[in-house]
Amino acid sequence: MEFFEIVRVAVGHSHAYDWRGPKEKLFLVKGACIVKFGSSSKALQEGDVLDLPPAEEE
């Protein structure tokens, strides 16, 4: 692991990440959320791990 970030997002708010490179993962430790990436989205629940796809070319 080269980098990690812990972010607490309040209910009703959002947070944006800049894509850093291949093999990125998002670990949802507490609660539930909807993760939007490119033109897709995925609902996550506490304990889920999401392998993030590469950023879409614009």
N, C-alpha and C positions, 0 to 999 in steps of 0.2 A: 504494500500500500504506500503510495507516494503522497496522498493528500486526503484529508477528510474534513468535513464541516458539520457542526451540529447547529441546527436551526429550529427554533420554536416559532411556529406560525399560529397566531391567534385565530380563533373561529371567525370566519367571514373575511379573512385577509388572504393574500397570496404572496408567494416568494418566487423569484426567477433566478435560475442558475445559468451561468455561462458554461457551455459544454467544454470540457477540458481535454478529452481524448478517449481512445478506445477503452473498453472494459469498465465503464462507469456503472455503479450500482447505487440504488437509492434504498435505504433501510427505513421502514416506517416503524418506529419504536413504540409510539403511543397514539391512540386515536384512529382516525380514518381520514382519507383525503382522496381527491381526484388529481392525478398527475397528467398534465397536458404536455405533449412533446410533438413538435411539428403539427401535422394535421390529425394526430391520434390522441387518445386519452385512455386512462386506465384507473379504475377505482381500486384503492388499496385499503387494507385493514391492518390493525396493529399486528406486527410480526412479519408482514410481507416484505419481500425483497424483490426489487424490479431491476433487471438488466436494462439499462438505457441504451436505445439505439443511437447511432451517430446522428449528429445534427443534420437536418435536411438542408440541401443546397438551395439558396435563394436565387 
